[in-house]
Amino acid sequence: MQTISESPIAPQCPAAIQEHIVHSTLIKDSFYLMASDMPYPDGYQHGNNFSLHVNCRSEDEINTIFNKMAAGGKIILPVRQEFWGALFGTFADKFGIRWQFHYDKNEIN
């Protein structure tokens, strides 16, 4: 687990959320459960209190699936290289469900 205060984004975030979890992962064999209680820029609202996370196997896969599923929704963060070394992007789909997409070329898939 990593708190906001332990991450490079700490200076951009208010003091009230510094101890929130920006990133956590539980791994069992090939099963990943990833979580965060990091609020979105528009704050907590009914329906944005969770995100579904997809761990992709290639750069092509993350870009293809992200773009298809985000169509008609709202891109919150386009796929880009992040401070932990992976490609990452997030959006709310046309039904309001939050999705996070991740690809790290150094992970074993």
TARA-V587235 format. One record per pair of residues at least 24 apart in sequence whose C-alpha atoms are under 10 Angstrom apart, sorted by the first residue. I is the first residue (numbers start at 1). J is the second residue. D is the distance in whole Angstrom. If there is no record, write none. Layout:
# TARA-V587235
I|J|D, I|J|D
This chain:
# TARA-V587235
1|25|7, 1|26|9, 1|34|10, 1|35|9, 1|36|9, 2|36|9, 3|36|9, 3|37|9, 3|38|9, 4|36|10, 4|37|10, 4|38|8, 7|83|9, 7|84|9, 8|83|7, 8|84|9, 9|83|9, 13|38|10, 13|39|10, 30|108|9, 30|109|8, 34|100|10, 40|76|8, 41|76|9, 46|96|10, 47|92|10, 47|95|10, 47|96|7, 47|97|7, 47|98|8, 48|92|8, 48|96|8, 48|97|7, 48|98|6, 48|99|10, 49|97|10, 49|98|9, 50|97|8, 50|98|7, 50|99|9, 51|90|9, 51|91|9, 51|92|9, 51|97|7, 51|98|5, 51|99|5, 51|100|7, 52|90|10, 52|97|8, 52|98|6, 52|99|5, 52|100|6, 52|101|9, 53|90|9, 53|98|9, 53|99|6, 53|100|5, 53|101|6, 53|102|8, 54|88|10, 54|99|8, 54|100|6, 54|101|5, 54|102|6, 54|103|9, 55|88|9, 55|100|8, 55|101|6, 55|102|5, 55|103|6, 55|104|8, 55|107|10, 55|109|9, 56|87|10, 56|88|10, 56|101|7, 56|102|6, 56|103|5, 56|104|8, 56|105|9, 56|109|8, 57|102|9, 57|103|6, 57|104|8, 57|105|8, 57|107|9, 57|108|9, 57|109|6, 58|87|10, 58|102|9, 58|103|6, 58|104|8, 58|105|7, 58|109|9, 59|86|10, 59|87|8, 59|102|9, 59|103|7, 59|104|9, 59|105|8, 60|103|10, 61|101|10, 61|102|10, 61|103|9, 62|87|8, 62|88|8, 62|89|9, 62|101|7, 62|102|7, 62|103|7, 63|87|9, 63|88|10, 63|89|9, 63|101|9, 63|102|10, 63|103|10, 65|101|9, 66|90|8, 66|91|8, 66|99|9, 66|100|9, 66|101|7, 66|102|10, 67|91|10, 68|93|10, 69|93|7, 69|94|9, 69|99|9, 70|94|7, 70|98|10, 70|99|9, 73|97|9, 73|98|10, 74|98|9, 75|99|10, 76|100|10, 79|103|10
